[in-house]
Structures are given as structure tokens and as C-alpha cells.
């Protein structure tokens, strides 16, 4: 393959990126779209049926995974001379192995963040039935896009295990004479039988990588392959805290559980690993944790029942979002706060508000009823009858037999403002009649001597 050569009549080779024992990777540009891609070729001396099948398996596996943390595959095919090729996402940066060589052991939070990003890609693979089986630092690429933080991209699904693979095809690809994987990162069950593995073999590999990020060296390194495999099968590595004292005990426990030889004692899925690792990462890694646990709750990662998955997610999410939930406890749950509250909290809060509102209404009604019952009645003057409370009808014009107002004593201001009650019509004489004795007596009862002060009875009588 030469620079300037045209591949599949549409990709022009611009540079040789890498070459290895099994293949070569070049950078190429699509002649119509102007977009840059990476193209991987299988070398001609490796063209045999099993190698080609593994190569195509990598393309099929990567194409099934929809994750920003997995290198995407866009196309694959075969050149006229029979060489298979695969068109992939073009990445700028370097792998995690080179990062360790350049810097040595990484800070705790940075190591946790990098593993959580890798777990997000692996979780998407496990959700579609793909087990990687070859996780190692050189297959975790640190992609640097202009103006953005670095992202981990999982590479090389060439020896991945597909859940839907036929048994005879898997038998041919994993024959006893072939060792699949990198010995220092392989789980004990993969060393013994690469066919008899599940997602927990990737959890072992992630534990080895995390140990290496914190210590700078792998826990199962040997001078020969035999020594390395013997350590994987028999040797218990020293605790990471004995190698590095600033590693928290909780993080050391996470590494230890990943490296349990009995896979039944490891984390059952990568979501459980992510939930245990989350407290040691930075705030930037928490969206990855949320996306990983969403796959667990949806039942796509297996090895956990739905209630268990929801309980796990809620307990860890509550710990991660407790400050936010506590700060917004007095507010209505919005779309941003509902995710930080458990379902029981969301069910209880509307009922609690209803109880408070009902109690407040009952209290207001009780106070109003008490006020109406205990309010004092309007005062009634002594000696007045209940009929006095009823407003009198409009008074008719006073006849000439009634004393003139000028002959009456002065009335208080309060009494003058009230209308005078109409006299009893039965006591009034007709227009042509002369005043009777009773009428004269009534007139005398209402007239006081000039200059005399009206008595109490006079005031009451005048007010009516």
C-alpha cells in the first residue's frame, strides 16, 4: 500500500499510520466527501480462513456497537487481490499504553475517569452480546479532538466473542492450539478455555488495567509467557495500597474484587463495577455512570434482576446527587431533580403536600366558624322590644294635632340622625276632627318645660 493509491475507487491513501504482524492501518480521504478515515488491511501473508474470519468478525462486532467510546466502523470489503479491508473512524492521539510510558502512574481520579469511559464502551458491547476478550492499555485509545477533553475509545474487537456465533465457528476460531488474548490481561478462565468466558472476563481485564494505571506495572508480569500464565492462575498480587499508599481503601477493594479468580465473586456486570468506581472519579465522569446504569436497569446487561438493578441504581444515584436533592427539596420536582430522587420519594411528596393543604383549609374553616359563633350580638337598649330591631316603614306626614318640632327639646346628634318612627295611625284624628283628650295627653307626654334637660326616658322616647 502506497501513499496516493486509491482504495475501492473512493479512498485516497495519505499516510501509513501503523503496521503490525497481522495488518496495516493507513490514513485516507474520501475523494467525494473530503472526510478523513482510517483503513485497516489484513496482511497478505496472514490470509488464511481463520484470520479472515476474525477480521470480518471485528468489523461486524464494532458495527453493532453504538457508543462514542468505541471506534466506529463504517465499511468493509475485499480488494481485487483478495485482501480484506475495514474503513474506520479516524482518531488523533495515542493509546493508554503510550500514556503510561510518558507519565507513569496516574492520579487516582484520572485513572478512575479513564476506566469509567472504557466501561461505557464495553457496556454497550456487552448489551449487544459482544465480549471483547482482549482489553489492554494499547487497545484503549486517548482520542484528542480540538477544543474538547480527551476521550477513551475502545479498539480491536478482532477476537471478540459474539453471543450469536455458531458453535462450530467459535470452535474453529478458538482451537486449543491458539491462544486468544494478551497473557498479562487474560482472566484465569480465558487462559484455560477461551470459549468458556462471559462478560466477567472483561471485568478481570479492566481490573488489571486499573491496577496498572495506579501502580505503573501490571500485577501479573513475568519474564516468560509460562511465568506470566502461572501468576495469572496461581499468584495473588499484592494489594494496590501496599504499592501506593494514597489509594483509598474503597478503590483498593474495587481492584481486589475485579481480580477474584472465582468469577462468581467478581462483579456480575460492568454496571456494578461502574457504580463501585464512581465515588473515586471526578464530576465529569458521572454522565458515563448514568448511561452505564441505564443499560443495567433496562435489563440489557444480564446477571441482575430488574428490582436489583433499580435498587442498585437508585442507591448510588442518591449518594451522587444527594447535595442537589437536598438543595432543591423545597422546590417542585423538575426534570433536572427527578433523576436524583428515588421513586418512593417522588410518590410521597405529592401526598405530603395534599395533607398540608387539607390541614390548612380545615384550620381556616375552624377559625372562621369559631369567630362567627363567638361574635357578640348588637347591643339593645333596655326596655326596647324586639320589634324595635325591625326598620320602621317610611313615616307619613305628621298631622296638625302633633306638636311642632320647635316645641320639642333639642335631641342628641346620634338620635337626630335616625328617622323618627311613624305615629300609630289609629291614634291620629281625621283631618276634620278636633284633638281628643288622649291626643292632648300624648302631646303633653312629649313636651318638656322650656330650658329643662330631657330625662333618660325622654331621650329614649324621642329616639323612637
C-alpha positions as CSV (number, residue, x, y, z in Angstrom):
1,X,0.0,0.0,0.0
2,X,1.5,3.3,-1.1
3,X,0.6,6.9,-0.4
4,X,-1.6,8.3,-3.2
5,X,-3.1,4.9,-4.0
6,X,-6.9,4.7,-4.4
7,X,-8.7,2.1,-2.4
8,X,-12.1,0.9,-3.5
9,X,-12.2,3.8,-6.1
10,X,-13.1,6.3,-3.4
11,X,-10.4,6.4,-0.6
12,X,-7.1,8.0,-1.4
13,X,-4.2,6.9,1.0
14,X,-2.5,9.9,2.6
15,X,-0.2,8.3,5.2
16,X,0.8,5.0,6.9
17,X,-0.4,5.1,10.5
18,X,0.7,1.8,11.9
19,X,1.8,-1.7,10.8
20,X,1.9,-5.0,12.7
21,X,2.2,-8.7,12.3
22,X,-1.4,-9.1,11.1
23,X,-2.2,-5.9,9.4
24,X,-1.5,-2.3,8.5
25,X,-3.5,0.9,9.1
26,X,-3.5,3.9,6.8
27,X,-5.0,7.3,6.8
28,X,-7.1,8.1,3.8
29,X,-9.5,10.7,2.5
30,X,-12.8,10.1,0.8
31,X,-12.4,11.7,-2.7
32,X,-16.1,12.8,-2.9
33,X,-16.9,13.7,0.7
34,X,-13.5,15.1,1.7
35,X,-13.8,13.3,5.0
36,X,-10.8,11.5,6.6
37,X,-10.9,7.8,7.6
38,X,-8.6,5.1,8.8
39,X,-8.5,1.9,6.8
40,X,-7.2,-1.3,8.2
41,X,-5.9,-4.1,5.9
42,X,-5.1,-7.7,6.7
43,X,-1.6,-8.5,5.5
44,X,-1.3,-11.0,2.6
45,X,0.9,-13.4,4.5
46,X,-1.8,-13.8,7.1
47,X,-4.5,-14.7,4.5
48,X,-6.0,-17.9,5.8
49,X,-9.5,-18.7,6.6
50,X,-9.4,-18.2,10.3
51,X,-7.6,-14.9,10.1
52,X,-10.0,-13.5,7.5
53,X,-13.0,-14.7,9.7
54,X,-11.6,-12.9,12.7
55,X,-11.0,-9.8,10.7
56,X,-14.6,-9.7,9.4
57,X,-15.8,-10.5,13.0
58,X,-14.1,-7.4,14.2
59,X,-16.0,-5.3,11.6
60,X,-19.3,-6.9,12.4
61,X,-18.8,-6.6,16.2
62,X,-17.8,-2.9,16.1
63,X,-20.5,-2.0,13.6
64,X,-23.1,-3.4,16.1
65,X,-22.0,-1.1,18.9
66,X,-23.4,2.4,19.1
67,X,-21.1,4.2,21.6
68,X,-19.0,7.3,21.5
69,X,-16.3,5.3,23.4
70,X,-15.9,2.6,20.7
71,X,-14.1,3.3,17.4
72,X,-16.8,3.2,14.8
73,X,-16.7,1.0,11.7
74,X,-18.3,2.5,8.5
75,X,-17.5,0.0,5.8
76,X,-15.6,-3.2,4.9
77,X,-14.8,-5.2,1.8
78,X,-12.2,-7.0,-0.2
79,X,-9.7,-5.6,-2.7
80,X,-9.4,-7.2,-6.2
81,X,-6.4,-9.3,-5.0
82,X,-8.5,-10.7,-2.1
83,X,-7.1,-8.5,0.7
84,X,-9.9,-7.6,3.2
85,X,-10.1,-4.1,4.5
86,X,-12.1,-2.2,7.0
87,X,-13.0,1.6,7.0
88,X,-12.9,3.1,10.5
89,X,-13.2,6.4,12.3
90,X,-10.0,8.4,12.1
91,X,-8.6,9.1,15.5
92,X,-6.0,11.6,16.6
93,X,-4.0,10.9,19.8
94,X,-2.3,7.9,21.3
95,X,-3.2,4.8,23.3
96,X,-3.2,4.4,27.0
97,X,0.0,2.2,26.9
98,X,1.9,5.2,25.5
99,X,0.4,7.5,28.1
100,X,1.7,5.2,30.9
101,X,5.2,5.3,29.3
102,X,5.1,9.0,29.1
103,X,3.8,9.8,32.6
104,X,4.0,6.7,34.8
105,X,1.3,6.1,37.4
106,X,-1.7,8.4,37.1
107,X,-3.7,10.4,39.7
108,X,-6.5,8.4,41.4
109,X,-9.4,10.4,40.0
110,X,-7.9,10.4,36.5
111,X,-7.4,6.7,36.5
112,X,-11.0,6.1,37.6
113,X,-12.3,8.5,34.9
114,X,-10.4,6.7,32.2
115,X,-11.7,3.3,33.3
116,X,-15.3,4.6,33.5
117,X,-15.1,5.8,30.0
118,X,-13.8,2.5,28.8
119,X,-16.6,0.7,30.8
120,X,-19.1,2.8,28.9
121,X,-17.9,1.5,25.6
122,X,-17.7,-2.1,26.9
123,X,-21.2,-1.9,28.5
124,X,-22.6,-1.0,25.0
125,X,-20.7,-4.0,23.6
126,X,-22.0,-6.4,26.3
127,X,-25.5,-5.1,25.8
128,X,-25.5,-6.4,22.2
129,X,-23.8,-9.7,23.1
130,X,-20.2,-8.9,22.4
131,X,-17.4,-9.8,24.8
132,X,-14.1,-8.1,23.9
133,X,-11.6,-10.7,25.3
134,X,-8.6,-8.6,24.5
135,X,-8.8,-5.5,26.7
136,X,-5.4,-3.9,27.4
137,X,-3.9,-0.4,27.5
138,X,-2.9,-0.5,23.8
139,X,-6.5,-1.2,22.9
140,X,-7.8,1.9,24.8
141,X,-7.1,4.9,22.6
142,X,-7.0,8.5,24.0
143,X,-8.8,10.5,21.3
144,X,-8.0,14.2,21.3
145,X,-10.5,16.3,19.4
146,X,-9.8,20.0,19.0
147,X,-11.4,22.1,21.8
148,X,-12.6,19.1,23.7
149,X,-11.4,16.9,26.6
150,X,-9.7,13.6,25.7
151,X,-12.0,10.6,25.3
152,X,-11.3,6.9,25.6
153,X,-12.0,4.8,22.5
154,X,-12.1,1.0,22.7
155,X,-10.3,-0.6,19.7
156,X,-9.8,-4.0,18.2
157,X,-12.7,-6.4,18.5
158,X,-10.8,-8.9,16.4
159,X,-11.0,-11.7,18.9
160,X,-14.3,-10.7,20.4
161,X,-16.9,-13.3,21.3
162,X,-20.3,-12.9,19.7
163,X,-23.3,-14.3,21.5
164,X,-24.9,-15.3,18.3
165,X,-21.8,-17.1,16.9
166,X,-22.4,-20.6,15.8
167,X,-20.6,-23.2,18.0
168,X,-18.7,-24.7,15.1
169,X,-17.4,-21.3,14.0
170,X,-16.3,-20.5,17.6
171,X,-14.6,-23.9,17.8
172,X,-12.5,-23.1,14.7
173,X,-11.6,-19.7,15.9
174,X,-10.6,-20.7,19.4
175,X,-8.9,-24.0,18.8
176,X,-6.8,-25.4,21.6
177,X,-3.6,-24.7,19.7
178,X,-4.5,-21.0,19.5
179,X,-4.2,-18.6,22.5
180,X,-6.5,-15.7,22.1
181,X,-5.7,-12.6,24.2
182,X,-2.7,-11.0,25.9
183,X,-1.5,-13.2,28.8
184,X,-0.9,-10.4,31.3
185,X,-4.5,-9.2,31.0
186,X,-6.3,-12.6,30.5
187,X,-8.6,-14.0,33.1
188,X,-7.9,-17.4,34.6
189,X,-10.9,-18.9,32.8
190,X,-9.8,-17.4,29.5
191,X,-6.3,-18.9,29.9
192,X,-7.9,-22.4,30.4
193,X,-10.6,-22.2,27.8
194,X,-11.2,-19.0,25.7
195,X,-14.6,-20.4,24.6
196,X,-15.9,-20.7,28.2
197,X,-16.0,-17.0,29.0
198,X,-18.6,-14.3,29.5
199,X,-18.6,-10.6,30.3
200,X,-16.8,-11.2,33.6
201,X,-13.6,-11.9,31.7
202,X,-13.6,-8.3,30.5
203,X,-14.1,-7.2,34.2
204,X,-10.9,-9.1,35.1
205,X,-9.0,-7.3,32.3
206,X,-10.4,-3.9,33.4
207,X,-9.2,-4.6,37.0
208,X,-5.7,-5.4,35.7
209,X,-5.6,-2.2,33.7
210,X,-6.8,-0.1,36.7
211,X,-4.1,-1.7,38.8
212,X,-1.5,-0.7,36.2
213,X,-2.8,2.8,35.9
214,X,-2.4,3.3,39.6
215,X,0.9,1.4,40.0
216,X,2.6,1.7,36.7
217,X,3.2,-2.0,36.3
218,X,0.9,-5.0,35.7
219,X,0.2,-7.3,38.7
220,X,0.9,-10.5,36.7
221,X,4.1,-9.6,34.7
222,X,6.6,-12.4,34.2
223,X,9.8,-12.9,32.4
224,X,8.3,-15.6,30.2
225,X,4.9,-16.4,29.0
226,X,4.8,-19.5,31.2
227,X,5.7,-17.5,34.3
228,X,3.0,-14.9,33.4
229,X,0.3,-17.5,32.9
230,X,1.4,-19.2,36.2
231,X,0.9,-15.9,38.1
232,X,-2.5,-15.5,36.5
233,X,-3.6,-18.9,37.5
234,X,-1.9,-19.2,41.0
235,X,-0.5,-15.9,42.2
236,X,-2.3,-13.4,44.3
237,X,-1.0,-9.9,43.5
238,X,-0.1,-7.5,46.4
239,X,-2.7,-5.1,47.4
240,X,-2.5,-1.8,45.4
241,X,-2.3,0.1,48.8
242,X,0.9,-1.8,49.6
243,X,2.3,-0.3,46.3
244,X,0.8,3.1,46.6
245,X,-0.4,4.4,50.0
246,X,-2.6,7.3,48.7
247,X,-5.0,4.9,47.0
248,X,-8.3,4.9,49.1
249,X,-9.3,1.6,50.7
250,X,-12.5,1.6,48.8
251,X,-10.7,1.8,45.5
252,X,-8.3,-1.0,46.6
253,X,-11.4,-3.2,47.3
254,X,-12.7,-2.5,43.8
255,X,-9.5,-3.7,42.3
256,X,-9.4,-6.7,44.5
257,X,-12.9,-7.8,43.6
258,X,-12.2,-7.4,39.9
259,X,-9.2,-9.8,40.3
260,X,-11.1,-12.6,42.1
261,X,-10.1,-15.9,40.5
262,X,-13.6,-17.3,41.1
263,X,-15.6,-15.3,38.6
264,X,-18.7,-15.8,40.7
265,X,-17.1,-13.5,43.3
266,X,-16.4,-10.7,40.8
267,X,-18.8,-8.0,39.8
268,X,-21.7,-9.6,37.9
269,X,-21.6,-7.0,35.2
270,X,-19.7,-3.8,34.3
271,X,-22.5,-1.6,35.6
272,X,-21.9,-2.9,39.2
273,X,-18.2,-2.1,38.6
274,X,-19.0,1.4,37.4
275,X,-21.3,2.0,40.4
276,X,-18.5,1.0,42.8
277,X,-15.9,3.0,40.9
278,X,-18.0,6.2,40.6
279,X,-17.2,7.7,44.0
280,X,-13.5,7.8,43.1
281,X,-13.9,9.6,39.8
282,X,-14.4,13.3,39.1
283,X,-17.7,15.0,38.4
284,X,-17.0,14.8,34.6
285,X,-17.3,11.0,34.7
286,X,-20.8,10.9,36.3
287,X,-22.7,11.1,33.0
288,X,-20.9,7.9,32.0
289,X,-22.1,6.2,35.2
290,X,-25.7,7.3,34.4
291,X,-25.5,5.9,30.9
292,X,-24.0,2.6,32.0
293,X,-26.5,2.0,34.8
294,X,-29.4,2.8,32.3
295,X,-28.3,-0.3,30.4
296,X,-28.5,-2.3,33.7
297,X,-32.0,-1.0,34.6
298,X,-33.2,-1.8,31.1
299,X,-32.1,-5.4,31.6
300,X,-29.5,-5.3,28.7
301,X,-26.5,-6.4,30.8
302,X,-28.0,-9.5,32.3
303,X,-27.0,-11.3,35.5
304,X,-29.2,-9.0,37.6
305,X,-33.0,-8.9,38.1
306,X,-34.9,-5.7,37.4
307,X,-35.6,-4.9,41.1
308,X,-32.0,-5.5,42.0
309,X,-30.9,-3.3,39.1
310,X,-33.2,-0.4,40.1
311,X,-32.2,-0.7,43.8
312,X,-28.5,-0.5,42.8
313,X,-29.0,2.4,40.5
314,X,-31.2,4.3,43.0
315,X,-28.8,3.8,46.0
316,X,-25.7,5.0,44.1
317,X,-27.5,7.8,42.3
318,X,-28.9,9.0,45.6
319,X,-25.4,9.2,47.0
320,X,-24.1,11.0,44.0
321,X,-27.0,13.5,43.8
322,X,-27.8,13.9,47.5
323,X,-26.4,17.5,47.7
324,X,-28.6,18.5,44.7
325,X,-31.7,16.8,46.0
326,X,-31.2,18.4,49.4
327,X,-30.8,21.9,47.9
328,X,-34.0,21.5,45.9
329,X,-36.1,19.7,48.5
330,X,-38.4,22.7,48.9
331,X,-39.0,23.1,45.2
332,X,-41.3,21.3,42.8
333,X,-39.5,18.4,41.2
334,X,-38.4,19.4,37.8
335,X,-37.0,17.3,35.0
336,X,-33.5,18.0,36.4
337,X,-34.3,17.0,40.0
338,X,-36.5,14.0,39.4
339,X,-33.5,11.9,38.3
340,X,-31.8,12.5,41.7
341,X,-34.8,11.3,43.7
342,X,-35.9,7.7,44.3
343,X,-39.3,6.6,43.2
344,X,-40.5,6.3,46.9
345,X,-39.6,10.0,47.5
346,X,-41.4,11.1,44.3
347,X,-44.5,9.1,45.4
348,X,-44.5,10.5,48.9
349,X,-44.0,14.2,48.2
350,X,-47.4,14.8,46.4
351,X,-49.3,13.1,49.2
352,X,-47.5,15.1,51.8
353,X,-48.4,18.4,50.0
354,X,-52.0,17.2,49.9
355,X,-52.1,16.6,53.6
356,X,-50.6,20.0,54.3
357,X,-53.1,21.8,52.1
358,X,-56.1,19.9,53.6
359,X,-54.9,20.7,57.2
360,X,-54.5,24.3,56.3
361,X,-58.0,24.5,54.8
362,X,-59.5,22.8,57.9
363,X,-57.7,25.2,60.2
364,X,-59.0,28.3,58.3
365,X,-62.6,27.0,58.3
366,X,-62.4,26.2,62.1
367,X,-61.2,29.7,62.9
368,X,-63.9,31.3,60.8
369,X,-66.6,29.1,62.4
370,X,-65.4,29.9,65.9
371,X,-65.4,33.7,65.1
372,X,-69.0,33.5,63.8
373,X,-70.2,31.6,66.9
374,X,-68.4,33.8,69.5
375,X,-69.1,37.2,67.9
376,X,-71.1,39.5,70.3
377,X,-74.6,40.5,69.2
378,X,-75.6,44.2,68.6
379,X,-76.5,45.9,71.9
380,X,-80.2,46.5,72.5
381,X,-81.4,49.4,74.8
382,X,-83.1,48.3,78.0
383,X,-86.9,48.4,77.8
384,X,-87.0,48.2,74.0
385,X,-88.9,45.4,72.3
386,X,-87.7,43.1,69.6
387,X,-89.9,44.9,67.2
388,X,-87.6,47.9,67.6
389,X,-84.9,46.0,65.7
390,X,-87.1,46.0,62.5
391,X,-86.7,49.1,60.5
392,X,-89.9,51.2,60.6
393,X,-91.8,51.9,57.3
394,X,-91.5,55.5,56.0
395,X,-93.3,58.0,58.2
396,X,-96.4,59.7,56.8
397,X,-96.7,63.4,57.1
398,X,-97.4,64.5,60.6
399,X,-100.9,65.9,61.2
400,X,-101.6,69.4,62.7
401,X,-102.5,67.8,66.0
402,X,-98.9,66.8,66.7
403,X,-96.7,69.4,68.5
404,X,-94.5,71.4,66.3
405,X,-90.8,70.5,66.2
406,X,-89.9,73.9,67.6
407,X,-91.7,73.0,70.9
408,X,-89.6,69.8,71.3
409,X,-86.4,69.7,73.3
410,X,-83.1,69.6,71.5
411,X,-82.1,66.0,70.6
412,X,-78.6,64.5,70.7
413,X,-76.7,64.2,67.4
414,X,-76.9,60.4,67.4
415,X,-80.7,60.5,67.9
416,X,-81.2,63.2,65.3
417,X,-79.5,61.2,62.6
418,X,-82.1,58.3,63.0
419,X,-85.5,58.7,61.3
420,X,-88.4,59.3,63.7
421,X,-90.8,56.4,63.9
422,X,-94.2,57.0,62.4
423,X,-97.1,57.5,64.9
424,X,-99.7,54.9,65.3
425,X,-102.4,55.6,62.6
426,X,-105.1,54.5,65.0
427,X,-104.2,57.3,67.4
428,X,-104.3,60.1,64.7
429,X,-107.6,62.0,64.3
430,X,-109.2,62.6,60.9
431,X,-108.5,65.7,59.0
432,X,-111.7,67.5,60.3
433,X,-111.8,66.1,63.8
434,X,-110.8,68.1,66.9
435,X,-108.0,66.8,69.1
436,X,-109.2,64.4,71.7
437,X,-108.1,64.2,75.3
438,X,-105.9,61.2,74.6
439,X,-104.1,63.1,71.8
440,X,-103.6,66.0,74.1
441,X,-102.2,63.7,76.8
442,X,-99.8,62.3,74.3
443,X,-98.7,65.7,73.3
444,X,-98.1,66.6,76.9
445,X,-96.0,63.5,77.5
446,X,-93.6,64.5,74.7
447,X,-93.2,68.2,75.7
448,X,-90.8,69.3,78.4
449,X,-90.8,72.7,80.0
450,X,-88.6,75.3,78.3
451,X,-84.9,75.1,79.4
452,X,-85.3,71.7,81.2
453,X,-82.9,69.0,80.3
454,X,-84.5,65.9,78.8
455,X,-84.5,62.9,81.1
456,X,-83.5,59.4,80.1
457,X,-87.0,58.3,79.3
458,X,-87.5,61.4,77.2
459,X,-84.3,60.6,75.1
460,X,-85.4,57.0,74.6
461,X,-88.9,58.1,73.6
462,X,-87.6,60.8,71.2
463,X,-85.2,58.3,69.6
464,X,-88.2,56.2,68.5
